[in-house]
């Protein structure tokens, strides 16, 4: 059953990365997150509708991709 417009939607993303702390720091203003254990973070997004949740997901993914690319550049310059 699809959620009604008045129902809120929620997404939980758990990711593992060698620089999870740095990725978490990049999310400070973007999303709610918590450290599960070293190298793993859990990101929670909530929105009033699936359309809004999709937009939040896109923003979150763009931010994570950009952060990972910057981390890759920093690794390459060492």
N, C-alpha and C positions, 0 to 999 in steps of 0.2 A: 504494500500500500504506500503510495506516495505521500510525503508530508504535506499538510495543508499550508497555505501561505502564513497562517498565524502561528504555526509550530516552528520552533527553532531547530536548526540543523547543527550537527556537531561532527567534527573530523578529528581523529587522533592519528598522528604520524609518529612512528618510532624509527629513528635512524641511528646508524652506527657509522662513525667516521674517526679516523685517527686524530683529527683536529676538532673533535666534537665541542670542546670548550670554546674554541674560536667561533664556530658556527653558532653556538648558543649565544655568544656575545653579540653576534650580528643580528640576532632575533629580538634583542632586548626591547626595541620599540615596535616590533611587528606582531609578535604573538606571545601567547602564554606557553611556557615550556618548563620542563623539570629535568634534572639529571637522574637517569635511571641508575647508571653505574658508569665507571670510567669508560669513555668512548661512546656512550649511548645517551641520546636525549629523546624526550617525548614532547612533541609539540601538539597543543590542543587549540583548535579553531572553533569558534561558534559564530553563527550568523542567524538572522531571523528567517532566512529562506535559502533554498538550494542555490538560487542564482547568486545571492550574496556570498554564500560559502564558496562557490566556484571562483568568484572574483578574489576572495581572500586567499584561496589555494594558489591561484595564479601569482598573486603578489608574493606569497610566501616562497614559492618555488623560484621565482625570479631572484629574490634576495639570496636564497641558499646557493643558487647557481653562481651568482656574481661573487659571493663570499668564497666559494670553493675555488673559483678561477683566480681570485686575488691570492688566496693561500698557495695555489700552485705556482704563481709568479714569484711569490716570496720564497718558496722552496727552491725554485730554479736559480735564484740570485745568490744562494748561499755558496 
